[in-house]
Each structure stands twice: as structure tokens, then as C-alpha cells.
Amino acid sequence: MALAIAFAVALVSGSGADTASGRLDSIVATTRHFGFQGDEFLGDQISFVYIMGKEHHRFFIEEQWSKEQMQEYMWPRLTAPTSGAHDRYTNIQHPENVLIVAAGGAGMAETWILCPHLAWAITKPVERVTTP
């Protein structure tokens, strides 16, 4: 069985205010610059995956933001009406469809944005498989 998933990838580097909300505003602006319609058969499960480097993630640790707070902050901004030529619609229906992953080591001052195309981003715990 083969599985193929295509992603559109964007990069948000060190731009933005040096606050947690400033970083999220920069990430949202980059997401909306590209926009994302998704596909009808995905229904309301269209999602974005944000892989946040340590230098971006530290702002949220220092200001004690949870992933849920980040989702709640980003979601209304991602779904707001468009406001200009470089502000495009993002078809995301639920705050929990904003998936945030902390990754990378020191010096990774960037966030990667993954937009699943023709696929859902599915979260599932990784389970160890043992063979007898």
C-alpha cells in the first residue's frame, strides 16, 4: 500500500514583533498571503500544520502560552474576511485544525507552514510495535 501526501510549504523567518502575539501575527500574515481553499471532499477537516523552531517557540514558553491558546488566537485571524490583494482566504473551520509542532534546536528561528493538499493532517499517538 502506498500513501502519497502533497504539501504546500512556506517559511516564516525571524520577522515580527518580539512577543508571542507578534510572532503569531507574522505567521498568520504569511499563511494568508498564500491562502488555501482546500478541496470540497475534505469537508471541514482542512488544516494547517505549523512546525515551529526553537527560537520562535521560546516566545510562547516565556509568555506561558499553551497550544490551545495559540490556536484560539490564530483561528479568528486566519478566518477573518480578506482585506487586500495579498490577503487571501484560508478555508479552515475549527481552531483544533491549527496544528502546532515544536521542533528543531538552537538557532532555528523559523516556522514552517504545511498545507495538506488532497489529504487531512491526522494526529495519532505513535505506538511501539514489538514482535515476539
C-alpha positions as CSV (number, residue, x, y, z in Angstrom):
1,M,0.0,0.0,0.0
2,A,1.4,3.4,-1.0
3,L,0.5,6.7,0.6
4,A,1.2,10.0,-1.0
5,I,0.6,13.3,0.6
6,A,1.4,16.6,-1.1
7,F,2.1,19.8,0.9
8,A,2.5,23.4,0.1
9,V,5.3,24.7,2.3
10,A,6.0,28.3,3.3
11,L,8.7,29.6,5.7
12,V,8.3,32.3,8.3
13,S,11.7,33.5,9.5
14,G,12.6,35.9,12.3
15,S,10.3,38.7,11.3
16,G,7.6,40.1,13.6
17,A,7.5,41.7,17.0
18,D,9.4,40.1,19.7
19,T,6.3,38.9,21.5
20,A,4.2,35.8,21.3
21,S,1.3,37.6,19.7
22,G,3.6,39.4,17.3
23,R,5.1,36.1,16.1
24,L,1.6,34.6,15.6
25,D,0.5,37.7,13.7
26,S,3.6,37.2,11.4
27,I,2.7,33.5,10.9
28,V,-0.9,34.3,10.2
29,A,0.0,37.1,7.7
30,T,2.3,34.6,5.8
31,T,-0.4,32.0,5.8
32,R,-3.0,34.4,4.4
33,H,-0.5,35.7,1.8
34,F,-0.7,32.3,0.2
35,G,-4.3,31.5,1.2
36,F,-5.7,28.0,1.0
37,Q,-9.1,26.8,-0.3
38,G,-8.6,23.1,0.2
39,D,-10.8,20.6,-1.6
40,E,-14.6,20.0,-1.2
41,F,-14.2,16.3,-0.3
42,L,-12.1,17.2,2.7
43,G,-15.2,18.9,4.3
44,D,-14.5,20.8,7.4
45,Q,-11.2,19.0,8.2
46,I,-8.9,21.2,6.2
47,S,-5.9,22.0,8.5
48,F,-2.6,23.8,8.6
49,V,0.5,22.3,10.3
50,Y,2.9,24.8,11.8
51,I,6.4,23.4,12.6
52,M,7.8,26.0,15.0
53,G,11.6,26.2,15.5
54,K,13.0,26.7,19.0
55,E,13.7,30.4,18.5
56,H,10.0,31.1,17.7
57,H,8.8,28.6,20.2
58,R,10.7,30.2,23.1
59,F,8.4,33.3,23.0
60,F,5.4,31.1,23.8
61,I,7.3,29.3,26.6
62,E,8.4,32.6,28.1
63,E,4.9,34.1,28.0
64,Q,3.3,30.8,29.1
65,W,1.1,30.3,26.1
66,S,-0.4,26.8,25.6
67,K,-1.0,25.3,22.1
68,E,-4.7,25.8,22.7
69,Q,-4.2,29.5,23.4
70,M,-2.2,29.7,20.2
71,Q,-4.9,28.0,18.3
72,E,-7.6,30.3,19.7
73,Y,-5.5,33.4,18.9
74,M,-4.7,32.3,15.3
75,W,-8.1,30.9,14.2
76,P,-10.2,34.1,14.1
77,R,-7.3,35.8,12.3
78,L,-6.9,33.0,9.8
79,T,-10.6,33.0,9.0
80,A,-11.3,36.8,9.0
81,P,-12.6,38.4,5.8
82,T,-9.8,39.2,3.3
83,S,-8.6,42.8,3.2
84,G,-6.4,43.3,0.2
85,A,-4.6,41.9,-2.8
86,H,-2.1,39.9,-0.8
87,D,-4.6,38.7,1.8
88,R,-6.2,35.5,0.7
89,Y,-8.9,33.3,2.1
90,T,-7.9,30.4,4.3
91,N,-10.6,27.7,4.5
92,I,-10.1,26.4,8.0
93,Q,-13.2,25.6,10.0
94,H,-12.1,24.8,13.5
95,P,-9.4,26.1,15.9
96,E,-8.3,22.5,16.5
97,N,-7.4,22.3,12.8
98,V,-4.5,24.6,13.5
99,L,-1.8,22.0,14.4
100,I,1.3,23.3,16.1
101,V,4.5,21.2,16.4
102,A,7.6,22.4,18.3
103,A,10.8,21.1,16.7
104,G,14.4,21.9,16.0
105,G,17.3,23.0,18.0
106,A,19.0,26.3,18.9
107,G,19.3,28.7,16.0
108,M,16.2,27.6,14.2
109,A,14.5,31.0,14.0
110,E,11.7,29.9,11.7
111,T,8.3,28.3,11.4
112,W,7.4,26.0,8.5
113,I,3.8,26.1,7.3
114,L,2.4,22.9,5.8
115,C,-0.9,23.0,4.0
116,P,-2.0,19.4,3.3
117,H,-3.3,19.1,-0.3
118,L,-5.9,16.4,-1.0
119,A,-5.3,15.0,2.4
120,W,-6.2,15.5,6.1
121,A,-3.5,16.1,8.7
122,I,-4.2,13.3,11.1
123,T,-2.8,13.2,14.6
124,K,-2.4,9.9,16.3
125,P,-0.1,8.7,19.0
126,V,2.9,6.7,17.9
127,E,2.8,3.3,19.4
128,R,5.7,1.0,19.9
129,V,5.4,-2.3,18.0
130,T,7.0,-5.3,19.4
131,T,7.4,-8.6,17.7
132,P,7.6,-11.9,19.5
